[in-house]
């Protein structure tokens, strides 16, 4: 039996597709000394940016048929074959339950949410605060009341509580799909977890997503650790023109739930290394022990050794995706 199956539950808790170490109090005791004696530059010492998004760009369809604006971390606007999909939009100041404490943005949003062009779909991969910000959801619900929302099982209740009309929300199980004006969005398994507190972990689903338009296919990996399901996902739903894989917030202690740069490249190769690899989940929040530049520096070096084409635009810059045309990240070096 393959890995592409619906999610399983034990009691109230969804299960990962393979056994996974998420961590608890025992890991906390291991991690605390590492934080106390950490000498890395975990957030920029000097201000970075400001970065700006010119909304006039969106008045013209992308010549390539596929254009992506990366706003930092995993927040992205994907324009694919005539439709716009806003993925994991977090405009909040902090990726935290409260806005007076917790991981703070490295740079200001590149554009007001209300200044974005009308989007056809808002896609929320899972309920963690760096992917689902209450303030951002409330603002989008008011600014774009007719937009469709697609998310993982159980997350719809949170969106509804934050002001999204229930009738505009579609929840997907793994292997479930929905079609919106010719764009098919499919949820596929990933190796992670969920929960907005210590008391509701695993009670909503998490997942990666495939966007398939009339001419292009994009894989959004969301949050995941390495597992042997990548090849089967690509065989079933690929090849992908753009493969978006997380590279930040990694450490060997939690390697089961976050890829990091080396395993992101390994995953890209396992998926056939077709098209371009786009690094996400980096450059905006301090969520781990590594220096803030370390994920992209490591990815750039290893990808060069392996001749893997990396596509990594500057924050807020709408960028067309053309086959075989790399886009190296340089802004973080300035």
C-alpha positions as CSV (number, residue, x, y, z in Angstrom):
1,X,0.0,0.0,0.0
2,X,1.4,3.4,-1.0
3,X,1.8,6.5,1.1
4,X,-1.0,8.5,-0.6
5,X,-3.8,7.7,1.8
6,X,-6.3,9.7,3.8
7,X,-5.2,10.8,7.2
8,X,-5.7,8.5,10.1
9,X,-6.8,9.5,13.6
10,X,-6.3,7.9,17.0
11,X,-9.0,9.4,19.3
12,X,-9.0,13.2,18.6
13,X,-5.4,13.2,17.1
14,X,-4.4,13.0,13.5
15,X,-1.4,10.7,12.8
16,X,1.7,11.3,10.7
17,X,2.1,9.1,7.6
18,X,5.2,7.6,9.3
19,X,6.3,7.5,12.9
20,X,7.5,10.9,13.9
21,X,9.2,12.5,16.9
22,X,7.6,15.9,17.6
23,X,9.1,16.5,21.0
24,X,7.7,17.4,24.4
25,X,9.2,18.2,27.8
26,X,12.1,15.8,27.3
27,X,13.2,17.8,24.2
28,X,12.6,21.1,26.0
29,X,15.3,20.2,28.6
30,X,17.7,19.3,25.7
31,X,17.0,22.5,23.8
32,X,17.1,25.0,26.7
33,X,20.9,24.9,27.2
34,X,21.4,25.3,23.5
35,X,19.4,28.5,23.5
36,X,21.1,29.9,26.6
37,X,24.6,29.5,25.1
38,X,23.8,30.2,21.4
39,X,26.1,32.6,19.7
40,X,24.4,32.7,16.3
41,X,23.1,35.8,14.7
42,X,19.5,34.5,14.9
43,X,18.0,37.8,13.7
44,X,19.5,40.6,11.6
45,X,21.7,42.9,13.6
46,X,21.2,45.8,11.1
47,X,17.7,46.6,9.7
48,X,17.0,44.9,6.4
49,X,14.7,46.3,3.7
50,X,12.4,48.0,3.3
51,X,11.1,45.9,0.5
52,X,8.2,47.1,-1.6
53,X,5.7,45.4,-3.8
54,X,4.4,47.5,-6.7
55,X,0.6,46.6,-7.0
56,X,0.6,47.9,-10.6
57,X,2.5,44.8,-11.7
58,X,-0.6,42.7,-11.1
59,X,-2.6,44.7,-13.7
60,X,-0.7,42.7,-16.3
61,X,-0.9,38.9,-16.5
62,X,2.4,37.1,-16.1
63,X,4.0,36.5,-19.5
64,X,5.1,33.0,-18.4
65,X,1.7,32.0,-17.0
66,X,3.3,31.4,-13.6
67,X,4.4,34.3,-11.4
68,X,5.2,34.2,-7.6
69,X,5.6,36.9,-5.1
70,X,7.3,35.7,-2.0
71,X,6.6,37.9,1.1
72,X,9.0,36.1,3.5
73,X,8.8,32.8,5.3
74,X,6.1,30.8,3.6
75,X,3.7,33.6,2.6
76,X,3.4,33.7,-1.2
77,X,1.1,34.8,-3.9
78,X,1.1,32.3,-6.7
79,X,-0.4,33.5,-10.0
80,X,-1.0,30.3,-12.0
81,X,-2.7,30.1,-15.4
82,X,-5.0,33.0,-14.8
83,X,-5.8,32.5,-11.1
84,X,-4.3,33.9,-7.9
85,X,-3.6,31.8,-4.8
86,X,-2.4,33.5,-1.6
87,X,-0.6,30.9,0.5
88,X,-0.2,31.0,4.3
89,X,-0.4,34.8,4.5
90,X,1.1,36.1,7.7
91,X,1.2,39.9,7.9
92,X,1.1,39.9,11.7
93,X,4.0,41.5,13.5
94,X,4.7,38.3,15.4
95,X,4.2,34.6,14.8
96,X,2.7,34.2,18.2
97,X,-0.5,33.8,20.2
98,X,0.0,37.4,21.3
99,X,1.4,40.4,19.5
100,X,3.5,41.8,22.4
101,X,5.8,38.8,22.6
102,X,7.1,36.0,20.5
103,X,9.0,35.8,17.2
104,X,9.0,39.2,15.5
105,X,9.2,40.0,11.8
106,X,12.7,40.9,10.4
107,X,11.1,43.3,8.0
108,X,7.8,45.1,7.5
109,X,5.2,43.7,5.0
110,X,6.1,44.6,1.5
111,X,2.5,45.7,0.7
112,X,-0.7,46.2,2.7
113,X,-3.0,43.2,2.6
114,X,-5.8,45.5,1.4
115,X,-3.6,46.7,-1.5
116,X,-3.1,43.2,-2.9
117,X,-5.0,42.3,-6.1
118,X,-8.2,40.3,-5.6
119,X,-7.2,36.7,-5.0
120,X,-9.3,33.7,-6.1
121,X,-8.1,31.4,-3.2
122,X,-6.5,31.8,0.1
123,X,-4.7,28.5,1.0
124,X,-3.8,27.8,4.7
125,X,-1.6,24.7,5.1
126,X,-2.0,24.2,8.8
127,X,-2.8,26.1,12.0
128,X,0.6,27.1,13.4
129,X,1.1,30.8,14.1
130,X,3.8,31.3,11.4
131,X,1.2,30.1,8.8
132,X,-2.1,31.3,10.2
133,X,-2.1,34.7,11.8
134,X,-5.4,35.9,13.3
135,X,-4.9,39.5,12.4
136,X,-4.1,38.6,8.8
137,X,-7.1,36.3,8.4
138,X,-9.5,38.9,9.9
139,X,-8.2,41.6,7.5
140,X,-8.5,39.4,4.5
141,X,-12.0,38.3,5.4
142,X,-13.1,41.9,5.4
143,X,-11.1,43.0,2.3
144,X,-12.0,40.0,0.1
145,X,-15.3,38.6,1.3
146,X,-15.9,36.7,-1.9
147,X,-12.6,34.8,-1.9
148,X,-12.5,31.0,-1.5
149,X,-10.5,29.6,1.4
150,X,-8.9,26.1,1.2
151,X,-7.3,24.4,4.2
152,X,-6.7,21.2,6.0
153,X,-9.3,19.3,8.1
154,X,-10.3,21.1,11.2
155,X,-8.7,24.4,10.4
156,X,-11.9,25.8,9.0
157,X,-13.4,26.3,12.4
158,X,-10.5,28.6,13.3
159,X,-10.9,30.6,10.1
160,X,-14.6,30.9,10.7
161,X,-13.9,32.1,14.2
162,X,-11.7,34.8,12.7
163,X,-14.4,36.1,10.4
164,X,-14.3,33.9,7.2
165,X,-17.8,32.9,6.1
166,X,-18.3,29.2,6.6
167,X,-19.7,28.9,3.1
168,X,-16.4,30.1,1.6
169,X,-14.2,27.5,3.3
170,X,-13.2,24.1,1.9
171,X,-11.4,21.6,4.1
172,X,-9.3,18.9,2.5
173,X,-8.2,15.5,3.8
174,X,-4.9,14.1,2.4
175,X,-5.5,13.1,-1.3
176,X,-8.7,15.2,-1.3
177,X,-9.0,17.8,-4.0
178,X,-11.2,20.8,-5.0
179,X,-11.5,22.5,-8.3
180,X,-11.8,26.3,-8.5
181,X,-12.3,27.8,-11.9
182,X,-10.1,25.2,-13.6
183,X,-7.4,25.1,-10.9
184,X,-7.2,21.8,-9.0
185,X,-5.9,22.0,-5.4
186,X,-5.0,18.7,-3.9
187,X,-3.9,18.0,-0.3
188,X,-1.1,15.5,0.1
189,X,0.6,14.0,3.2
190,X,3.4,15.8,5.0
191,X,5.4,14.9,8.2
192,X,4.6,17.6,10.7
193,X,2.0,18.4,13.4
194,X,-0.5,21.0,14.4
195,X,-1.8,22.9,17.4
196,X,-2.1,26.5,18.5
197,X,-1.4,25.5,22.2
198,X,0.2,22.7,24.1
199,X,-3.3,21.3,24.7
200,X,-4.6,20.8,21.2
201,X,-1.7,19.3,19.3
202,X,-2.6,17.0,16.3
203,X,-6.4,17.9,16.5
204,X,-6.4,19.6,13.1
205,X,-4.7,18.3,10.0
206,X,-1.5,19.6,8.3
207,X,-0.4,18.9,4.8
208,X,1.3,19.9,1.6
209,X,-0.6,21.0,-1.5
210,X,-0.4,20.6,-5.3
211,X,-1.7,23.4,-7.5
212,X,-2.5,22.2,-11.0
213,X,-3.6,24.7,-13.6
214,X,-4.2,24.4,-17.3
215,X,-0.5,24.6,-18.1
216,X,1.5,24.6,-14.9
217,X,1.8,22.5,-11.7
218,X,3.2,23.8,-8.4
219,X,4.1,21.8,-5.3
220,X,3.8,23.7,-2.0
221,X,5.5,21.6,0.6
222,X,4.4,23.7,3.7
223,X,6.1,22.3,6.8
224,X,7.5,18.7,6.7
225,X,10.4,16.6,7.7
226,X,12.1,14.2,5.3
227,X,10.2,11.0,4.6
228,X,10.0,8.5,1.7
229,X,6.7,9.8,0.4
230,X,8.2,12.5,-1.8
231,X,8.8,10.2,-4.8
232,X,5.3,8.8,-4.8
233,X,3.8,12.3,-4.5
234,X,5.7,13.4,-7.6
235,X,4.9,10.2,-9.5
236,X,1.2,10.8,-8.9
237,X,0.9,14.5,-9.2
238,X,4.0,15.8,-11.0
239,X,6.1,16.7,-12.7
240,X,6.2,20.1,-11.0
241,X,7.3,23.4,-12.7
242,X,8.0,24.9,-9.3
243,X,8.7,22.9,-6.1
244,X,8.4,25.0,-2.9
245,X,10.3,23.4,0.0
246,X,11.1,24.7,3.5
247,X,14.7,25.3,4.5
248,X,14.4,27.2,7.8
249,X,13.7,26.4,11.5
250,X,15.6,23.2,11.4
251,X,17.8,21.3,13.8
252,X,18.8,17.6,14.2
253,X,16.6,17.4,17.4
254,X,13.5,18.1,15.3
255,X,14.6,16.8,11.9
256,X,11.5,14.6,11.7
257,X,9.3,17.7,11.3
258,X,11.5,20.3,9.4
259,X,13.6,19.6,6.3
260,X,16.4,22.1,6.4
261,X,18.4,22.9,3.3
262,X,20.1,19.6,2.9
263,X,17.0,17.5,3.2
264,X,15.0,20.0,1.1
265,X,17.5,19.4,-1.8
266,X,17.2,15.6,-1.1
267,X,13.4,15.9,-1.3
268,X,13.7,17.8,-4.6
269,X,15.9,15.1,-6.1
270,X,13.5,12.4,-4.8
271,X,10.7,14.2,-6.6
272,X,12.6,13.9,-9.9
273,X,14.4,17.3,-9.8
274,X,12.1,18.6,-12.4
275,X,11.6,22.3,-12.9
276,X,12.9,24.7,-10.3
277,X,13.3,24.5,-6.5
278,X,12.0,27.4,-4.5
279,X,13.1,27.7,-0.8
280,X,10.5,28.9,1.7
281,X,10.1,29.0,5.4
282,X,13.1,31.3,6.0
283,X,14.1,34.9,6.2
284,X,11.4,36.4,8.3
285,X,11.1,34.9,11.8
286,X,13.6,33.6,14.3
287,X,12.2,30.1,15.0
288,X,15.3,28.0,15.7
289,X,18.9,27.9,16.8
290,X,20.6,28.6,13.5
291,X,21.7,32.0,12.2
292,X,19.1,33.7,10.1
293,X,21.3,33.5,7.0
294,X,22.4,30.0,7.5
295,X,19.5,28.2,5.7
296,X,19.9,30.1,2.4
297,X,23.7,30.1,2.6
298,X,23.8,26.4,3.0
299,X,21.2,25.8,0.3
300,X,23.0,27.9,-2.2
301,X,26.3,26.2,-1.6
302,X,24.9,22.6,-1.8
303,X,22.6,23.3,-4.7
304,X,25.6,24.7,-6.6
305,X,27.6,21.5,-6.0
306,X,24.7,19.4,-7.1
307,X,23.7,21.6,-10.1
308,X,20.2,22.0,-8.7
309,X,18.4,25.1,-10.1
310,X,17.3,27.3,-7.3
311,X,14.6,30.0,-7.8
312,X,14.5,32.5,-4.9
313,X,13.1,36.0,-5.5
314,X,13.6,39.0,-3.4
315,X,10.9,39.6,-0.8
316,X,7.9,41.3,-2.3
317,X,9.1,41.2,-5.9
318,X,6.6,39.6,-8.3
319,X,8.8,37.3,-10.4
320,X,7.9,35.2,-13.5
321,X,8.9,31.5,-13.5
322,X,10.4,30.4,-16.8
323,X,11.6,26.8,-17.4
324,X,15.2,26.4,-16.5
325,X,15.7,30.0,-15.6
326,X,17.3,30.2,-12.1
327,X,16.8,33.1,-9.8
328,X,19.5,33.2,-7.1
329,X,18.8,34.9,-3.8
330,X,21.2,37.8,-3.1
331,X,19.3,40.3,-1.0
332,X,20.3,38.6,2.3
333,X,24.0,39.2,1.5
334,X,23.6,43.0,1.4
